[in-house]
Amino acid sequence: MDFLKELEWRGMLHNATPGVEEVLKNGKVAGYIGFDPTAPSLTIGNYVQLMLLTLFQRSGHQPIVLMGGATGRIGDPSFKDEERQLKTYEELDSNLSFQVEQMKRLLNFEEGPNKAIMVNNLDFYKDMNVLDFLRDVGKTLTINYMTSKESVKKRLDTGLSFTEFSYQLLQGYDFQVLFNQYGCTLQMGGSDQWGNITSGTEFIRRNLNEKAYAVTTPLLTKADGSKFGKSTEGNIWLDPNLTSPYAFYQFWINAADADISKFTRYFTFHSKEEIERREAELQGNPQELKRLLAEELTVRIHGQEAYDSVLKVSELLFDRKASREQLLGLTEAELSTVAAEIPSFELPKAAVAAGVNIIDLIAEHTKVVGSKGEARRAVQGNAVSVNKEKVSSHEAIIGAEALLHGQFIMVENGKKNKFMLLAR
């Protein structure tokens, strides 16, 4: 497929240097995107750039992932209001190792003539002393050129250290090294990286007398103008230990109707015709479009088994007809996910082992209801269930036999009010 045309119809092309279209049409091109390991995991925001690399690879070109073992130690000033706090080397190295493994699952590094390449830019600088850097790298760009970049100009009034000011030099030199070592002629990234990327093309023009190119994507935002990739709880991580597959799935399910068309174009591999046909068939049913997108992305990022688990948890939480068999069939991890999504209370495991009266359990130990009188009325009204079994007597005793996986008890008061008791 034609890479730039593919980006255009998907709404993923923001800017490109002159001549790049012709170069991409004339044969296989090596192109890269840099990722600084400043976080413990990749996020769904990073996945925009991974989609860009994947589409690039599927267009017959060779993607290069540049891990910022060096640039992560400096900190990119782009669109930051103030100087960032530098991470320790140990933290950065740990982050980088983890993100490398994530990359390997999300891009093809294994086979084919255009398999992806991964490089760490720390290798470019670890044997370079400061005098070599100043002579070979620092002489390339003038102060006037560097301060003309928007990422720098916005920080001149509030303050910009030489450390962050030098980031532009490192990213520019990165491009030059990749050009020399891998024949890389294209750098890609978000639109906020345009100044740094074009500094790299300038490095190659001035130092090598060669031509290099740039392509950027728009910064993806939601319809309300808020930043993409965050929920009310914070970042949406690609690590299931930081954002559970269930929470990941729900992020897409809960997306605004106005965002689903854009998200579908950014994050699926369906053709333009397939997407437009699906949208026409499901016109007036945006929730089904969200469900299809949530399914596709959850399977791709977390795997089929995780997606199947998400469905089991979702059915238990949202299907009023969910059965006791469905509850008993959940794994410990799935019950932990349920507990994270509904009000949960802790109570001593010893108390459960000794047996707790249902009225005391829901009125005093957990506050499922506000008083013992309310608890009795709920039981008399056949509204209270323990582990999907109705409690018919206010004298019922809940004991250790009710514990699922030795620690969970699900209590319901009516059809909508679900609670999890955690015996510790």
N, C-alpha and C positions, 0 to 999 in steps of 0.2 A: 504494500500500500504506500501511497505518497504521504510521508510523515507530516509535512506542514499542512497539507489539506486535511489530514486526519485531525490534527490539532485544531484547525479552524472550525470545522463543523461541530467539534466537541466543545468549543468555547474555551480552549486551553492555550490559545496563542495570544500573547500580549505584545511582544516586540521581537524583532529579528534584525540582524545586521544585513546590509545590502549584499546580494550575491549568494546568500546561504541556500536559497531555493535551487539555484543551478548546481551548486556543489552536491547537494543531496541527491539530485537526479542523475548525476554522472557516475555514481558508483557507491560502494560501501564507504561510510564515514565512521570514524571513531569519535565519540562524543562523551563528555563526562558531566557528572553532578557531584558536588562536594557535600559531605554530611559531617558536621562537627559533633563529637560525642559529649555534649554538655548535659544530656539527660540520661537517666538509667535505661531508657528504652526508646525506640522509635514511636512516634505518635501517628494518628490518622492524618495529621497535617503533613508529616514527612511522606506519607503514602501518596500524596499528590505527585511528588517528584519521582517516586518509584513507579507510578503509573506512566509518567513521562518516559522514563528509561525503558519500561516494558514495551510501550508503543514504538519507541525508537528501535528496539531490538526486533520487534515484529515487522518493522519496515525494512529489515535487511541490513541494519547498521549495527555497529559494535558499541555497547554501552560500557562505560568505565565508572565504577563507584570509587570516589576518592574519599577515604575516611580521614577526618581531620585530626590526626594524632598531634600535629603541630599547631594548626590554627585553633583547635579547641583550647589550647593552653593560653591563647592570646585573647580571644573573645571578639566577635564581630560587632562593631558599633551600629550596624545598619538598623535604623528605626528603633533604637533604644534611647530612652530619654536620659539615662544616666549611666555612668560607668558600672559594668556588671561585676559581680563578685567572682573572682577566679576560683575554679575548682582545683582541688589538689591533683597532683599527677596520678596518684593511686586511684582516685575516683574516676578521672578521665580514662585511664587505661582499662578499668573495670567496665565502664560504660561502653567503650569502644569494642571490647571483646564480645560483650553481649549483643551489641548492634550488628556486628559482623555475622553472628549466627542467624540473626533475624533476616539480614539481607540474603543470606544463602538460601533461605526458604522462600523468598519472594521474587528472586530473579534467577534466570538460568545461567549458572556459572559452569555447568557440567559438560555440555555437548553442543555441537554445531559450529559452523564457521564464524558465527557472530556471537559466540558465548560471551557472557559478561566477564570483565576483568575487575579485580579489586586491588586498590593501591592505598598505602598509608603515607600521607605526606610528611610524617615524622622522619621517614627515610630520606627525604630531600634535605633536611636541615640538621640531623643529629651529629654529622661530622663537619658542619660548617661553623667556623668561628665568626665572631662579630665583625671583624675587619673584612673578611670575605663577603659577608652579607652586605655590609655597607658599600663595598666597592662593586660587587657583581649584581646586587639586587637594588640597593638604595639609589644608585645613580640613574636608574632607568627612567623614573618618573619625577617630574618637577613638583615642588610644593604647590605651585599654582594649579597644576593639573589635578593633584590629589584633593585639594580643598574645593575644587569645583564640583565634586561629587556630592549629590544630595545627602547621602548618608553621613558625610563629614560636615557639610554646611549646617545641618540641623543641630549639630552638637557643639558648634564653635562658641555659642553664647553660654551654654550650660557647662561646658568643660569637656575636653577630650584628651586623654593621656596619650603619650607617644606610643604606648603599648597598643592601644586600640587603633590609633592612627596608622600603625605599621601593618595592620591586618590586610589592608588593600595591597600592600607590597607582596605579602606572602601569597595571597590568592592569585595575584598576577603571575608571580614566579611559578606557582603550581602549574598553571596552564602551559607555561613555557617548557617546564620539565616533561609534562605529559606529551606535548608536541614532539619533543626530541626523542623520548623513549618509546612512545606508542603511536606516533603519527596522528595524535589527537588534534583535530582542527576545529572542534565545536565544544563550547561550554554551554550548559543549560542550567536553569534555576528559576526561582520565583522572581517576580518583577522587582522586589526589593533588593535583588542582587545585581541589577543591571550595571550599576557603577563599578562594582568589583569585577564583574565579568568582562566588561569592556576595558578595564585596566589590563586584564590578561591578554586581550587581543592587541593592546598597545605594546605590551612586553614583546610579543612575538613579532610585531611589525618593526619595532626599534632594534631589538637585539638579534633577530634572526632574518630580518628582511623578508618575512613570509606573511601570508594572509591567514587569519583565523576568524572564527565566526561565533555569534551568540544568538541564543533563542531563550525567551523567558515566557513563563506562564503568568496569568493574572493571579493576584493573591485571592484565594477562594474565601468568600465571605457568605454569610447567610443572608436571606432576603431582608431581615431586619437590620442589616449592617453590622451585626456582631461577628466576632472572629470565629471562623470555622475550626472545628476540631476540639471544641470544649463543650462540656455539659455543665449543669449546675454544680456538679461535684468536682469539676476540674478537667484536666486533659483526658482525652480518649487515647489510651495507650494500646500498642499492638501486643504487649505482654499480658497474657491472661492473669498473671498474678497482680498486676496493677489495675487493669480494667478487665473484669470477668467477661467471658464470652456472652453471658446474658446481658450485662450492661452495654457491651459493644453492640449487640443486636438491638437493644432498646433505643440506643442513640439514633439509629436509622429509622426505627418504627415511629419514634417521637419527633422526627424532623418535620418542619413546617411544610405544608402542602406546596407552597411557592418554591421550595428548594429542591423538590424531588427531581424535576426535569434536569436541573444543572448537575445534581449529584449522580444521576444515572449516566450522564454523558462523561463525567469525570472518572467514574469508578467501575464501569462495566466495559467488557470487551465486545459487546454486541455492535453490529453494524448500524449505521444511521437508519437504514431501512427497517431493521429489526426493532430498534428503539421506537421509531415513529409508529410502526404497526402496533406495537404493544400499548403505546400511549393512546392510540385511537381506539383500540379494543377496550381499554380500561378507562376511557374518559368518564369522569364522574366518580371514579373509584380510586382516589389517590392512596388510600390505605393499602390497597392490594399492590400498587406500584412500590410503596415503601417496603412491604413484606417481601416482595421479590428481590429488591435490592439488598435488604437486610440478610436474607437467606444467602444470596450469592457471595456477599462480602464476608459473612461469618464463616461459611465453608472455606473460602479462599484463605482467610487469615488464620483461622483456628482449627479447621478440619471438620469433616463430616460428623465425627463422633461428638465433638463439642457442640455442633449445631443441633444434633439429635437431643443432646442433654438440655440445651436451651429450650427446645420445644416442650420437653417434659416439665421443666420448671414453669414455663409460660402457661401451659395448660392448667397446672395446679393453682397458679395465682389468679388466672383470669376466667377459667371455665367453671361456672357455678356447679356444673354436674360432675366435676372431677371426683373420682372414686377413691375409696380407701386403698384399693389395689395400686392405683397410680402413686399415691403417697408412699406406700410401703416399697414400691419399686425404685424410689429415688436413692442414689448413692449418698454417701456422707458429704461429698463435695457439692452435690446438687442441693441437699438440705441446707448446707451452709449458704448457698446462693439465695435460697428462699428466705433464710433468716436475715440476710442482708437487705432484703427488699420489703419486708413487713416489720411492724413493731415487734421487738424481741426483748425478752426479760431473762435475767439470770436468777437461778435459785440453787441453793445447796443440793448437791447430789444426795447427800445423806438424808435430807428432808424427804426427797422423792423416794429413796429406798425404804424409809420408814412408813411412807404412805401419807398423802395430803388430801384432806377433804376438798371436794371440787369447789365448794363455796369459798373456802379459805384460799384455794389456789387462784381463783380468778378475781377475788375481791381484795385480798391482802398481799399475796406474794407477787402478783403481776399487774394489778390494776387494769385488767381487761374490762372490768366494770367498776363503777364508782363506789359501791357499797355492797354489804352482804344482802341487804334487801333486794337490791337490783339484781344481784347474782341469783337469788332464789327465784325471782320472777322470770329471769332469762331461762333457767333450767325448767321451771314449770311450763314455760311457753315453748318448750322443745327447740330452743334456739341455740343451745350450747353443744358443740361437738368436740371430742378429743380424738385426734388422729382419724378424723372423718367418721367417727362413730358418735351417734347422739347420746347424750347423758340424760337419762330419764329421772334420776333421783338426786335430790340435794344432799343425800348421805353418801353418794358415791365416793370411793377412795381411789386416787390416782397414785400408783406405785411404780416401782422400777420396771415392771413389765410393759409400761407405756413408753419407755424410752426407745427411740429409734436410733440405731447406731450408738447406743449407750449414752446419748446426750440430748436428743431433740424430742420435744412434744409439741404438736401443732394443736392449737385451740382456736375454735371459731365461735363467734357470737353473731348469729344471723348469717346471711349469705355473703355479706361484703366484708365483715370485720374479721380479719385473720391475724393471728399472733403466733409467735414461736417462743417456746420456753427452752432455755438452754441450761441444762443441769451441769454445774461445774463442781 
